[in-house]
Amino acid sequence: MCNAMSTHPAASSQIAQLVQAVQQSSKYAAITPVLIEQIAAQELAKGRSHKEALKATKNKLHQIAGVYLTRRPDYDAWLAQLEQAWPHAHARQQACRALMANHASTKERLPILDDFYNTLFRDLPPIHSLQDLACGLNPLTLPWMMQSGALATECTYWALDIYADLALFLQSFFDLAPINGRATATDILHEPPTIQTDVALLFKAAPCLEQVDKQAGQRLLEQVHARVLFVSFPVHSLSGRQRGMVQNYTAHFHEMVHNLSWRVEQFEFDTELVFRIWKST
Ligand SMILES: C[S@@+](CC[C@H](N)C(=O)[O-])C[C@H]1O[C@@H](n2cnc3c(N)ncnc32)[C@H](O)[C@@H]1O
């Protein structure tokens, strides 16, 4: 009999079978296998059958990543759109906006984008390097980062998310921009970033990471090597309801940093709550 409350480590062959079954679904095939493996192992350890664990693993991957991609990405067509628009500054921003609307998280940022980096990067020394963690399509906000005047001409941009096909698309985008950029498919729970940069962005990702590992948000804040770290949270649920999210996430953020002596500033935009942390690295 299965006991849903018990936890037994699953055999590696059971985990491998489950990972393979998840990868057969085109929606999850490009996700870095280490993350699928971790979630599959967690679900099997709850005493679930293969079938139940498969459903639960897919559900979790949907909640932390799939749900944000509002339509199946056609990266070749997206890149062609960008290539066509790129020579003209206005068309370039229009194309980036249109593509960012395909990811629920960057879609929410579109109405505030004209102010976003002007506000957040104000007072910062020139940014020579930046890491965008659990980035989704946020690297497409690069024209607005550049417009803020905060990026140094030779800025290096590291972009990390769990999808291999997204990483390839973002790498082509960086080559087009052109910026010295490196996009990789990385599960930051399993492989916390070791790069040292001027700025790190952890936009709206902590609640997703914490669905897999409750301590992940706090641990990452400590692990990231950056002089200035931006951590943000949504102010509406994906269904549009507000439900005290600003208060809840503000309280959650302060719990995450309560032992740390960093200078923290808070910015409230219509669709996003952002904390700017000056880390003493
Ligand atoms: C709420 S979205 C935020 C996207 C982007 N930072 C933004 O604000 O536009 C969460 C992102 O986290 C990514 N993600 C989830 N788990 C991850 C992990 N373990 N490592 C890296 N990225 C992850 C998802 O694929 C998704 O793109």
The ligand as an SDF file (V2000), in Angstrom:
LIG
                    3D

 27 29  0  0  0  0  0  0  0  0999 V2000
    8.0940   33.7080  -13.1430 C   0  0  0  0  0  0  0  0  0  0  0  0
    9.1690   33.2890  -14.4390 S   0  0  0  0  0  0  0  0  0  0  0  0
   10.2940   34.6710  -14.3770 C   0  0  0  0  0  0  0  0  0  0  0  0
   11.0220   34.8760  -15.6760 C   0  0  0  0  0  0  0  0  0  0  0  0
   11.9090   36.1340  -15.7240 C   0  0  0  0  0  0  0  0  0  0  0  0
   12.8610   36.1610  -14.6420 N   0  0  0  0  0  0  0  0  0  0  0  0
   11.0340   37.3640  -15.6810 C   0  0  0  0  0  0  0  0  0  0  0  0
   10.8290   37.9130  -14.6030 O   0  0  0  0  0  0  0  0  0  0  0  0
   10.5380   37.7560  -16.7330 O   0  0  0  0  0  0  0  0  0  0  0  0
   10.1260   32.0040  -13.7150 C   0  0  0  0  0  0  0  0  0  0  0  0
   11.2250   31.4730  -14.6190 C   0  0  0  0  0  0  0  0  0  0  0  0
   12.0310   30.5910  -13.8350 O   0  0  0  0  0  0  0  0  0  0  0  0
   12.4980   29.5490  -14.6710 C   0  0  0  0  0  0  0  0  0  0  0  0
   12.9330   28.4850  -13.7590 N   0  0  0  0  0  0  0  0  0  0  0  0
   12.1510   27.7080  -12.9750 C   0  0  0  0  0  0  0  0  0  0  0  0
   12.9250   26.8660  -12.2550 N   0  0  0  0  0  0  0  0  0  0  0  0
   14.2170   27.1330  -12.5740 C   0  0  0  0  0  0  0  0  0  0  0  0
   15.4640   26.5900  -12.1620 C   0  0  0  0  0  0  0  0  0  0  0  0
   15.5340   25.6250  -11.2660 N   0  0  0  0  0  0  0  0  0  0  0  0
   16.5980   27.0880  -12.7140 N   0  0  0  0  0  0  0  0  0  0  0  0
   16.5400   28.0870  -13.6440 C   0  0  0  0  0  0  0  0  0  0  0  0
   15.3740   28.6380  -14.0700 N   0  0  0  0  0  0  0  0  0  0  0  0
   14.2360   28.1620  -13.5340 C   0  0  0  0  0  0  0  0  0  0  0  0
   11.2710   29.2460  -15.5340 C   0  0  0  0  0  0  0  0  0  0  0  0
   11.5840   28.5530  -16.6990 O   0  0  0  0  0  0  0  0  0  0  0  0
   10.7300   30.6680  -15.7940 C   0  0  0  0  0  0  0  0  0  0  0  0
   11.2830   31.2050  -16.9800 O   0  0  0  0  0  0  0  0  0  0  0  0
  1  2  1  0
  2  3  1  0
  2 10  1  0
  3  4  1  0
  4  5  1  0
  5  6  1  0
  5  7  1  0
  7  8  2  0
  7  9  1  0
 10 11  1  0
 11 12  1  0
 11 26  1  0
 12 13  1  0
 13 14  1  0
 13 24  1  0
 14 15  1  0
 14 23  1  0
 15 16  2  0
 16 17  1  0
 17 18  1  0
 17 23  2  0
 18 19  1  0
 18 20  2  0
 20 21  1  0
 21 22  2  0
 22 23  1  0
 24 25  1  0
 24 26  1  0
 26 27  1  0
M  CHG  2   2   1   9  -1
M  END
$$$$
